[in-house]
Amino acid sequence: MEKNRNFFPKVSDELVGTIMNNDVFGIVSHVKPDADAIYSSLAMSEILALLGKKAYLYNDGPFLSKETLDKQYLFSQTVGKEKEEIEVVIVLDSSTKDRAGKVFENLSGKETIVIDHHSSGVPFYKEELTYIVSQSPSTTLLVDSVREALGVELTKKIAEYLFIGFLTDSGFFHFLSSEQAGPSLEKVTKFVSTGISPYRIFDYIQDGRKLSDVKKIAALLSKTDSFYDGKLLVCYEPVENDTFERPSFMIYPNLLQVEGVKVAALLKEKEDGIEFGFRAKESANVDVGEIASSIGGGGHALASGATVHGIGMEEAKTMLLKLFSSL
Ligand SMILES: [Mn+2]
């Protein structure tokens, strides 16, 4: 138990004081938001509302997955006159200034709080106003620690927001390391105690997929390449597939179930380069977060990604084989 308490360190008095002593906040999360970015923002906004404070939600977009699209109407993509009112900007789930996008640029000069769980980021604001805990599986779990430090009650609504970000970032519990599991599930136990339904939330996130997309994913999986005696499995997503929703959620679990695999990679062709995605088996002892940051990306030991501009699929494949040559 003592170990679990240290897993989520104390939130600084300066951070708590900055929230308590101000009234109007801007909340910003990373471009191309995932559920952790959007739902940590929503939870933070709700926490501030319960403290009687005002919060404006921002995100550059684009919103791509169902559970983020559903909430898009709550987020502004531009900064208007309310800028004068805003006293403090809270940046969530973003390891660099660039990740927070144009909206953050437009809010620059304000006191800034950073709450994030990325390991490879460069801290871009006053250290005493950051809560960066790289071992946390999601930013929403860190927002929960901030909530506790602020003395705000865990409502069902907040619990649901926090749980959604945790579920998606942990790959539905799959990518939790054994160090993360105990402390994270202690928090999840509190979330479900408010009466939220994991079953219903799981279905809300996963259901509604088109049969045509499931068939496209099957076609992508059928072209998987195997390298290093099957320790590295690689799936390719051509640019014309860019429109269908989050194939990675079906591709990685399938590849990681294959006998002998250590790392599953997804190479996604973009208009101007290749997006690399990596997932590692915990037993493989490979830090794919470190590997992704060596090519300008970031992430976590078991799940990470990077975008390399100006290269094609063949070059990407050569890079990939070099990156994982020690498997
Ligand atoms: Mn995240």
Boltz pocket constraint, residues with backbone or C-beta under 6 A from the ligand:
constraints:
  - pocket:
      binder: B
      contacts: [[A, 36], [A, 37], [A, 93], [A, 117], [A, 137], [A, 138], [A, 139], [A, 169]]
      max_distance: 6.0
